[in-house]
């Protein structure tokens, strides 16, 4: 779950329990510069998709459903188009994508 610019991994308090209840493994994370993550040093846009890929690799997730909101949609969409073989579905809400 990729959060909006003003959010963090805590942006999904209602969606996470519902998805877990439906049998999904839910992973939300804070992008660089958000809620306890590493500072982004002004390079968030350049590394957002790569960071998502590194996280999925670290968790040994071969194919995932991506859910994103607003600014998080940019990173999820970039990742999905760059790695279509690793994405089961892409949901983008309230974004300019």
Number of C-alpha atoms within 10 A of each C-alpha: 24 28 25 21 13 10 18 22 18 13 18 15 9 9 12 18 13 12 12 11 10 9 9 12 10 14 15 16 17 19 27 20 15 17 14 11 12 11 13 15 8 9 11 15 13 11 14 21 22 15 16 18 18 12 14 16 11 9 10 9 12 11 14 17 15 19 19 22 22 19 21 25 26 21 24 27 20 15 21 21 12 13 13 14 11 17 18 12 12 18 13 19 15 12 13 9 11
